[in-house]
């Protein structure tokens, strides 16, 4: 059973679950500022649930690649969209500052 380490918590989950759903279900505030209200609700088009992930997750698909290649995101950064990620093994999640989580400063680990 994979474990997600986030904001000092360890969350156990089933392999293959959606990262966004697990984080929200466990009270993790995935969005910065007004993006809590203004987001695509998990269809991968807004980019506000971007996070940095260490560990085993699903490979990036076309929708996520496309969104993360558009400003304010950059394909040079190692961010992922939580709504498009499936957890496959133990992971550590970091959220960065900025409306879309695009800045280099860390919001939370």
N, C-alpha and C positions, 0 to 999 in steps of 0.2 A: 504494500500500500504506500504510494508516494506521500511525501510530506512537503508542504509549502511553508517556507520560513519567510515571514513578513511582519513588519512592525513589532519585532520582538516576540511574535507568536509562532507556534508550530501548528499547522493545520493539516490533519490527515485527510486524504481524499482517495477516491477510486482512480485508477489509471484510465486516462482518456477523457476525463472531465474537462469542461470549459473553465479556463482560469478566471475569467470575469465573473462567472456565476458563483464560483466557490468563494472568491474574495468578497463579493457583495453579501452573500449568504452569511458570511462570518463577520460582518460588521467592519470590513476594511473599506475606508473611504478612498476609492479608486480614482476619483475625479478631483481636479483642482478648481477652486473657485466656482464660477457659474457653470462650468462644464458638468457639474452635478445635475443641473436641470437641462442644459442644452447639450445633449449627446444623442447618438444614433441608436441607443438602446441595444447595441451588440451586433449590428449588421456589418460593421467594418468600414463605414464610410466617413466618419467624422475624425477619427484619430485621437480623441481625447483620453482614451484608456491606455495610451502608450506607457510601457514600463520596460525596465531592463531586467533580463532574466538570466540567471546562472543555473544551468542544469538541463535535464533532458525534457524537451517539449517537442511538439509536432513541428514539421518543417513549414516554412513560410509558403503560403499559397498566393496566387495572382492578386487577389483582392487586397491582401495585407501589403504585399510588395508595392502595388500601385499607390495605395494611400500613403505609405511611408516614404515614397519617392517624391511626394508633393510637399511644397512649403506649408507650414513652417518646419516640417520634418525634413530629415536628410537621410538618404540611403547610406551615408557614411557612418551614421551612428548605429549602435547595436540595439535599438529599441524594437519592441514587438507590441502588437495590439492585443491586450488581454482577452478581448472578445473573440479573437481568431486563434487563440492558442489552446492546445490540448495538453494537459499535464501527463507526462509519460514516466517521470521519475522524480526524485527529490529535486526541488528547485528553491532558489532564493530570489525574491522579487524586490526591486528598488524603483521608487517613483521619483521622477525629477520635477522641478518647478516649471511653471509656465502653464497657460491655459490647456495646451495639448501635451504637457509633460515633455516639451521639446528642449528645455534649457539644460545646461550642464550641472546646475546646482541641484543637490538632492533635496527632495521634499520629505521622503521617509524611506527607510530600509526595512 
